[in-house]
Amino acid sequence: MACAFLFFSLAIGMLGYHGLSGLPWLDAFLNASMILTGMGPINAMATPGAKLFAGCYALYSGIAFLTAVGIFFAPILHRAAHKFHLNN
């Protein structure tokens, strides 16, 4: 479920970078994945629409990545809590 959420978020970024700033698909993938993981942008955005998208995608990505990490680790932490009898 976490991987599907990350792939969906990556697809949104790739479509936005490709459509609004005219980046080739590989560069759009690179920019979207770097923003999604919190590393930062690679290419500068030239148009106002592309800059607006990049800003909104960066805000979304910060929360999306943390959500995916939470979805991934929740079952593991839940199991650990039961193993050590930490439920209430």
C-alpha positions in Angstrom: 0.0 0.0 0.0 2.9 2.4 0.8 4.6 1.6 -2.5 1.4 2.2 -4.4 1.0 5.6 -2.7 4.6 6.5 -3.5 4.2 5.5 -7.1 1.0 7.6 -7.4 2.8 10.6 -5.9 5.7 10.1 -8.2 3.4 9.9 -11.2 1.7 13.2 -10.2 5.1 14.9 -10.1 6.3 13.4 -13.3 3.1 14.5 -15.2 3.4 18.0 -13.7 7.1 18.5 -14.5 6.7 17.1 -18.0 3.5 19.0 -18.8 4.1 22.3 -17.2 7.8 22.8 -17.5 8.4 20.7 -20.6 11.1 18.5 -19.1 11.8 15.1 -20.8 10.3 12.1 -19.0 13.6 11.1 -17.5 14.3 14.6 -16.1 10.7 14.8 -14.9 11.3 11.5 -13.0 14.5 12.7 -11.5 13.0 16.0 -10.4 9.9 14.4 -9.0 11.8 11.7 -7.1 14.3 14.2 -5.7 11.5 16.4 -4.4 9.5 13.4 -3.1 12.4 12.2 -1.0 13.2 15.7 0.3 16.5 16.1 -1.5 15.6 19.2 -3.5 15.0 20.2 -7.2 17.4 19.5 -10.0 16.1 21.7 -12.8 15.1 25.4 -12.4 11.5 26.1 -13.4 11.1 28.9 -16.0 7.3 29.6 -16.2 5.1 30.9 -13.4 2.8 27.8 -13.7 5.8 25.5 -13.4 7.0 27.4 -10.3 3.6 27.2 -8.7 3.4 23.5 -9.4 6.9 22.9 -8.0 6.0 24.7 -4.8 2.7 22.9 -4.3 4.3 19.5 -5.2 7.1 20.1 -2.7 4.6 20.8 0.1 2.6 17.8 -0.8 5.7 15.6 -1.1 6.8 16.3 2.4 3.6 15.0 3.9 3.3 12.2 1.3 6.7 10.7 2.0 6.1 10.7 5.8 2.7 9.2 5.3 4.1 6.4 3.2 6.8 5.7 5.9 4.1 5.6 8.5 2.0 3.1 6.5 5.1 0.9 6.0 6.3 0.8 9.6 2.9 0.7 11.3 2.5 -3.1 11.2 6.1 -3.6 12.3 5.7 -1.4 15.3 2.3 -2.8 16.1 3.8 -6.3 16.2 6.7 -5.2 18.3 4.3 -3.6 20.8 2.5 -6.9 21.1 5.7 -8.9 21.5 6.8 -6.7 24.4 3.3 -6.5 25.9 3.1 -2.7 25.4 -0.6 -2.6 24.6 -2.1 -0.3 27.3 
